[in-house]
Amino acid sequence: MAQYLLRDGSQVTVALDPSAFDVLSYERPSGQEVYAVLSVKAERAILKSVNLEPLVELRNVSVYRRNVAVAC
């Protein structure tokens, strides 16, 4: 799994080969390699591979529970 630093400063870890993207690699003092994303095209490709479904499911569940609590 590779750790990517996105252009807005957020980080995402995904199983993608960094050599396929426009990135700059650097090493943290801990020895972990991080890939700074350098272009919009690379960032979009990386973000498209992120599975957002668990986040959406969690969001829908919490909203539903909140609505039920208000309705009772």
OpenMM code with the backbone's topology and positions (N, CA, C; nanometers):
from openmm import Vec3, app, unit

residues = "MET ALA GLN TYR LEU LEU ARG ASP GLY SER GLN VAL THR VAL ALA LEU ASP PRO SER ALA PHE ASP VAL LEU SER TYR GLU ARG PRO SER GLY GLN GLU VAL TYR ALA VAL LEU SER VAL LYS ALA GLU ARG ALA ILE LEU LYS SER VAL ASN LEU GLU PRO LEU VAL GLU LEU ARG ASN VAL SER VAL TYR ARG ARG ASN VAL ALA VAL ALA CYS".split()
positions = [
    Vec3(0.0853, -0.1174, 0.0000),
    Vec3(0.0000, 0.0000, 0.0000),
    Vec3(0.0902, 0.1242, 0.0000),
    Vec3(0.0581, 0.2166, -0.0859),
    Vec3(0.1363, 0.3395, -0.0960),
    Vec3(0.0605, 0.4549, -0.0313),
    Vec3(0.1343, 0.5407, 0.0346),
    Vec3(0.0766, 0.6589, 0.0995),
    Vec3(0.0966, 0.7781, 0.0053),
    Vec3(-0.0144, 0.8455, -0.0275),
    Vec3(-0.0098, 0.9617, -0.1165),
    Vec3(-0.0479, 1.0870, -0.0400),
    Vec3(0.0266, 1.1929, -0.0634),
    Vec3(-0.0038, 1.3241, -0.0086),
    Vec3(-0.0723, 1.4033, -0.1196),
    Vec3(-0.1993, 1.4361, -0.0984),
    Vec3(-0.2759, 1.5071, -0.2007),
    Vec3(-0.2430, 1.6562, -0.1989),
    Vec3(-0.2863, 1.7247, -0.2996),
    Vec3(-0.2513, 1.8655, -0.3157),
    Vec3(-0.3090, 1.9550, -0.2072),
    Vec3(-0.4168, 1.9118, -0.1410),
    Vec3(-0.4742, 1.9935, -0.0335),
    Vec3(-0.4134, 1.9607, 0.1035),
    Vec3(-0.3174, 1.8701, 0.1066),
    Vec3(-0.2503, 1.8337, 0.2307),
    Vec3(-0.3052, 1.7079, 0.2962),
    Vec3(-0.4159, 1.6561, 0.2487),
    Vec3(-0.4700, 1.5329, 0.3051),
    Vec3(-0.3920, 1.4133, 0.2513),
    Vec3(-0.4054, 1.3014, 0.3210),
    Vec3(-0.3318, 1.1816, 0.2826),
    Vec3(-0.4273, 1.0663, 0.2604),
    Vec3(-0.3898, 0.9802, 0.1686),
    Vec3(-0.4695, 0.8621, 0.1387),
    Vec3(-0.3729, 0.7464, 0.1122),
    Vec3(-0.4104, 0.6293, 0.1594),
    Vec3(-0.3302, 0.5093, 0.1379),
    Vec3(-0.4086, 0.4141, 0.0494),
    Vec3(-0.3518, 0.3820, -0.0649),
    Vec3(-0.4175, 0.2932, -0.1605),
    Vec3(-0.3151, 0.1986, -0.2228),
    Vec3(-0.3635, 0.0886, -0.2763),
    Vec3(-0.2772, -0.0113, -0.3405),
    Vec3(-0.2616, 0.0208, -0.4885),
    Vec3(-0.1915, 0.1276, -0.5183),
    Vec3(-0.1633, 0.1670, -0.6564),
    Vec3(-0.0136, 0.1871, -0.6727),
    Vec3(0.0379, 0.1548, -0.7892),
    Vec3(0.1800, 0.1701, -0.8174),
    Vec3(0.2120, 0.3174, -0.8422),
    Vec3(0.2944, 0.3784, -0.7588),
    Vec3(0.3269, 0.5205, -0.7737),
    Vec3(0.3959, 0.5553, -0.9062),
    Vec3(0.4616, 0.4580, -0.9684),
    Vec3(0.5310, 0.4880, -1.0937),
    Vec3(0.4341, 0.5220, -1.2073),
    Vec3(0.3059, 0.4948, -1.1870),
    Vec3(0.2055, 0.5235, -1.2901),
    Vec3(0.1553, 0.6674, -1.2830),
    Vec3(0.1992, 0.7435, -1.1830),
    Vec3(0.1462, 0.8774, -1.1607),
    Vec3(0.2554, 0.9829, -1.1558),
    Vec3(0.2130, 1.1072, -1.1712),
    Vec3(0.3018, 1.2221, -1.1608),
    Vec3(0.3162, 1.2572, -1.0123),
    Vec3(0.4177, 1.1959, -0.9475),
    Vec3(0.4382, 1.2145, -0.8040),
    Vec3(0.5858, 1.2410, -0.7746),
    Vec3(0.6085, 1.2975, -0.6590),
    Vec3(0.7430, 1.3182, -0.6070),
    Vec3(0.7509, 1.2376, -0.4779),
    Vec3(0.8490, 1.1507, -0.4659),
    Vec3(0.8577, 1.0693, -0.3449),
    Vec3(0.9547, 1.1314, -0.2458),
    Vec3(0.9235, 1.1140, -0.1183),
    Vec3(1.0139, 1.1546, -0.0111),
    Vec3(1.0006, 1.0560, 0.1034),
    Vec3(1.0984, 1.0560, 0.1899),
    Vec3(1.0990, 0.9624, 0.3011),
    Vec3(1.0849, 1.0377, 0.4327),
    Vec3(0.9936, 0.9905, 0.5150),
    Vec3(0.9750, 1.0480, 0.6484),
    Vec3(1.0893, 1.0028, 0.7390),
    Vec3(1.1100, 1.0732, 0.8492),
    Vec3(1.2140, 1.0292, 0.9436),
    Vec3(1.1936, 0.8850, 0.9914),
    Vec3(1.0697, 0.8389, 0.9913),
    Vec3(1.0393, 0.7008, 1.0318),
    Vec3(1.0819, 0.5988, 0.9263),
    Vec3(1.1164, 0.6472, 0.8077),
    Vec3(1.1558, 0.5580, 0.6987),
    Vec3(1.0442, 0.5287, 0.6006),
    Vec3(0.9224, 0.5724, 0.6327),
    Vec3(0.8079, 0.5489, 0.5445),
    Vec3(0.8187, 0.6387, 0.4212),
    Vec3(0.7952, 0.5799, 0.3051),
    Vec3(0.7981, 0.6567, 0.1808),
    Vec3(0.6596, 0.7141, 0.1535),
    Vec3(0.6554, 0.8406, 0.1153),
    Vec3(0.5306, 0.9100, 0.0835),
    Vec3(0.5445, 0.9673, -0.0568),
    Vec3(0.4329, 0.9686, -0.1290),
    Vec3(0.4327, 1.0189, -0.2662),
    Vec3(0.3447, 1.1431, -0.2738),
    Vec3(0.4068, 1.2568, -0.2990),
    Vec3(0.3333, 1.3821, -0.3124),
    Vec3(0.2791, 1.3910, -0.4545),
    Vec3(0.1487, 1.4069, -0.4662),
    Vec3(0.0825, 1.4138, -0.5961),
    Vec3(0.1087, 1.5518, -0.6568),
    Vec3(0.1514, 1.5552, -0.7826),
    Vec3(0.1917, 1.6806, -0.8457),
    Vec3(0.0931, 1.7355, -0.9473),
    Vec3(-0.0063, 1.6580, -0.9878),
    Vec3(-0.0966, 1.7067, -1.0915),
    Vec3(-0.2414, 1.6698, -1.0609),
    Vec3(-0.3319, 1.7454, -1.1195),
    Vec3(-0.4750, 1.7185, -1.1054),
    Vec3(-0.5080, 1.5816, -1.1639),
    Vec3(-0.4485, 1.5500, -1.2770),
    Vec3(-0.4751, 1.4220, -1.3436),
    Vec3(-0.4374, 1.3043, -1.2531),
    Vec3(-0.3213, 1.3112, -1.1911),
    Vec3(-0.2772, 1.2041, -1.1011),
    Vec3(-0.3678, 1.1959, -0.9790),
    Vec3(-0.4045, 1.3098, -0.9237),
    Vec3(-0.4908, 1.3111, -0.8055),
    Vec3(-0.6271, 1.2492, -0.8358),
    Vec3(-0.6831, 1.2820, -0.9489),
    Vec3(-0.8129, 1.2245, -0.9868),
    Vec3(-0.8040, 1.0732, -1.0009),
    Vec3(-0.6990, 1.0252, -1.0645),
    Vec3(-0.6828, 0.8809, -1.0844),
    Vec3(-0.6687, 0.8095, -0.9502),
    Vec3(-0.5949, 0.8674, -0.8590),
    Vec3(-0.5768, 0.8074, -0.7264),
    Vec3(-0.7081, 0.8083, -0.6499),
    Vec3(-0.7778, 0.9195, -0.6512),
    Vec3(-0.9033, 0.9301, -0.5766),
    Vec3(-1.0121, 0.8400, -0.6336),
    Vec3(-1.0093, 0.8158, -0.7642),
    Vec3(-1.1082, 0.7254, -0.8246),
    Vec3(-1.0927, 0.5830, -0.7731),
    Vec3(-0.9744, 0.5482, -0.7268),
    Vec3(-0.9516, 0.4124, -0.6779),
    Vec3(-0.9911, 0.3949, -0.5312),
    Vec3(-1.0207, 0.5037, -0.4623),
    Vec3(-1.0580, 0.4960, -0.3210),
    Vec3(-1.2019, 0.4492, -0.3091),
    Vec3(-1.2245, 0.3497, -0.2260),
    Vec3(-1.3593, 0.2976, -0.2045),
    Vec3(-1.4295, 0.3860, -0.1021),
    Vec3(-1.5223, 0.4671, -0.1474),
    Vec3(-1.5945, 0.5590, -0.0586),
    Vec3(-1.7221, 0.4986, -0.0022),
    Vec3(-1.7577, 0.3801, -0.0469),
    Vec3(-1.8830, 0.3178, -0.0048),
    Vec3(-1.8957, 0.3045, 0.1477),
    Vec3(-1.7937, 0.2586, 0.2194),
    Vec3(-1.8077, 0.2500, 0.3654),
    Vec3(-1.8366, 0.3864, 0.4299),
    Vec3(-1.7779, 0.4909, 0.3778),
    Vec3(-1.8019, 0.6241, 0.4327),
    Vec3(-1.9452, 0.6688, 0.4080),
    Vec3(-1.9957, 0.6393, 0.2888),
    Vec3(-2.1323, 0.6767, 0.2542),
    Vec3(-2.2302, 0.5976, 0.3397),
    Vec3(-2.2058, 0.4693, 0.3581),
    Vec3(-2.2931, 0.3866, 0.4405),
    Vec3(-2.2971, 0.4370, 0.5838),
    Vec3(-2.1810, 0.4715, 0.6398),
    Vec3(-2.1766, 0.5230, 0.7762),
    Vec3(-2.2521, 0.6539, 0.7867),
    Vec3(-2.2368, 0.7382, 0.6901),
    Vec3(-2.3045, 0.8676, 0.6899),
    Vec3(-2.4558, 0.8484, 0.6852),
    Vec3(-2.5028, 0.7599, 0.5977),
    Vec3(-2.6468, 0.7355, 0.5857),
    Vec3(-2.7040, 0.6759, 0.7135),
    Vec3(-2.6325, 0.5873, 0.7762),
    Vec3(-2.6808, 0.5250, 0.8997),
    Vec3(-2.6936, 0.6288, 1.0089),
    Vec3(-2.5929, 0.7137, 1.0256),
    Vec3(-2.5986, 0.8124, 1.1329),
    Vec3(-2.7080, 0.9158, 1.1073),
    Vec3(-2.7305, 0.9539, 0.9828),
    Vec3(-2.8375, 1.0486, 0.9506),
    Vec3(-2.9731, 0.9844, 0.9787),
    Vec3(-2.9875, 0.8584, 0.9407),
    Vec3(-3.1131, 0.7874, 0.9637),
    Vec3(-3.1438, 0.7788, 1.1132),
    Vec3(-3.0452, 0.7438, 1.1907),
    Vec3(-3.0667, 0.7333, 1.3349),
    Vec3(-3.1032, 0.8673, 1.3951),
    Vec3(-3.0418, 0.9721, 1.3466),
    Vec3(-3.0721, 1.1056, 1.3971),
    Vec3(-3.2166, 1.1420, 1.3656),
    Vec3(-3.2621, 1.1096, 1.2438),
    Vec3(-3.3996, 1.1389, 1.2050),
    Vec3(-3.4998, 1.0591, 1.2882),
    Vec3(-3.4680, 0.9345, 1.3150),
    Vec3(-3.5582, 0.8514, 1.3950),
    Vec3(-3.5685, 0.9077, 1.5368),
    Vec3(-3.4560, 0.9504, 1.5913),
    Vec3(-3.4555, 1.0041, 1.7268),
    Vec3(-3.5398, 1.1303, 1.7342),
    Vec3(-3.5350, 1.2124, 1.6325),
    Vec3(-3.6128, 1.3372, 1.6299),
    Vec3(-3.7622, 1.3059, 1.6112),
    Vec3(-3.7939, 1.2043, 1.5312),
    Vec3(-3.9317, 1.1706, 1.5027),
    Vec3(-4.0018, 1.1091, 1.6238),
    Vec3(-3.9327, 1.0436, 1.7113),
    Vec3(-3.9955, 0.9753, 1.8267),
    Vec3(-4.0335, 1.0722, 1.9287),
] * unit.nanometer
topology = app.Topology()
chain = topology.addChain("A")
for resn in residues:
    res = topology.addResidue(resn, chain)
    for name in ("N", "CA", "C"):
        topology.addAtom(name, app.Element.getBySymbol(name[0]), res)
